[in-house]
Amino acid sequence: MSHSHRQAFINTKKYYGITNKALYDHTGVSQSHISEYINKKRNMTTDLLDKLVDAMEELEPGARKYYCELLLGKSFVNIREMVSNMSLKEMSQVMAEMADALDTANSHLMVS
């Protein structure tokens, strides 16, 4: 499920524990402006929202990716990062699953 910009902003702030004060300190955008945006009492320009998302990324690396994933309703997996954190047994299991999936896909192509 995708989120609106406002909801993605709110959820990202909550997920990373980013305060309005921290955003103010990084961007100069007043805490009241941020609060009014969150509470649907005020809108925000795209440029200003980009500035706040950039600040969230500076404060908490990965925040921009999380925000974008919420907007799109998709999760982007960094395969290299995922594999580097796996044990050899886990990698072997993943490779076996991938080989099975490729075999299945190839057999469906040959039948068509």
C-alpha positions in Angstrom: 0.0 0.0 0.0 1.4 3.4 -0.9 1.2 6.4 1.3 0.6 10.1 0.7 3.7 12.4 1.0 2.3 13.6 4.3 1.8 10.1 5.7 5.2 8.9 4.4 6.8 11.9 6.1 5.0 11.2 9.4 5.8 7.5 9.4 9.5 8.1 8.5 9.8 10.5 11.4 8.2 8.0 13.7 10.2 5.1 12.5 13.6 6.9 12.9 12.6 8.9 16.0 13.3 12.2 14.3 12.0 15.2 16.1 10.6 18.5 14.7 13.4 20.2 16.6 16.1 18.1 14.9 14.6 19.0 11.5 14.4 22.6 12.5 18.1 22.5 13.5 19.1 21.0 10.2 16.8 23.0 7.9 15.6 26.2 9.6 12.0 25.1 8.9 10.1 26.1 12.1 8.8 23.4 14.3 5.3 24.9 14.1 5.4 24.7 10.3 6.3 21.1 10.5 3.7 20.4 13.1 1.0 22.2 11.1 1.9 20.1 8.1 1.7 16.9 10.1 -1.7 17.9 11.5 -3.1 18.9 8.0 -3.4 22.5 9.0 -0.8 23.6 6.4 0.6 22.3 3.1 4.2 22.2 2.1 5.9 22.9 -1.2 7.8 20.1 -2.9 11.1 22.0 -2.4 10.5 22.3 1.3 9.5 18.7 1.7 12.6 17.6 -0.2 14.7 19.8 2.1 13.1 18.0 5.1 13.6 14.6 3.6 17.2 15.4 2.9 17.6 16.5 6.6 16.1 13.2 7.7 18.6 11.3 5.6 21.5 13.3 7.1 20.1 12.6 10.6 19.3 9.0 10.0 20.9 7.3 7.0 18.3 5.2 5.2 15.4 7.6 6.0 15.1 8.8 2.4 14.9 5.2 1.1 12.3 4.3 3.7 10.3 7.4 2.8 10.4 6.6 -0.9 9.4 2.9 -0.2 6.4 4.2 1.7 5.4 6.5 -1.1 5.6 3.7 -3.7 4.3 0.9 -1.5 7.4 -1.1 -2.4 10.5 -2.3 -0.6 13.8 -2.0 -2.4 16.2 -4.7 -1.4 19.9 -4.1 -1.6 21.0 -7.6 -2.7 24.7 -6.9 -2.1 24.0 -5.8 1.5 21.6 -8.7 2.1 24.1 -11.3 0.9 27.0 -9.8 2.8 25.0 -10.4 6.0 24.2 -14.0 5.2 25.9 -17.1 6.5 27.2 -19.6 3.9 24.3 -21.9 4.7 21.8 -19.1 4.1 23.5 -18.2 0.8 23.4 -21.8 -0.3 19.7 -22.0 0.5 19.0 -18.8 -1.4 21.0 -20.1 -4.4 19.0 -23.4 -4.4 15.7 -21.5 -4.3 16.8 -19.2 -7.2 17.9 -22.3 -9.3 14.5 -23.9 -8.7 12.7 -20.7 -9.7 14.8 -20.4 -12.9 14.1 -24.0 -13.8 10.4 -23.4 -13.3 10.4 -20.3 -15.4 12.4 -22.0 -18.1 10.0 -24.9 -18.2 7.1 -22.5 -18.6 8.9 -20.8 -21.5 9.5 -24.0 -23.3 5.9 -25.1 -23.0 4.6 -21.8 -24.4 
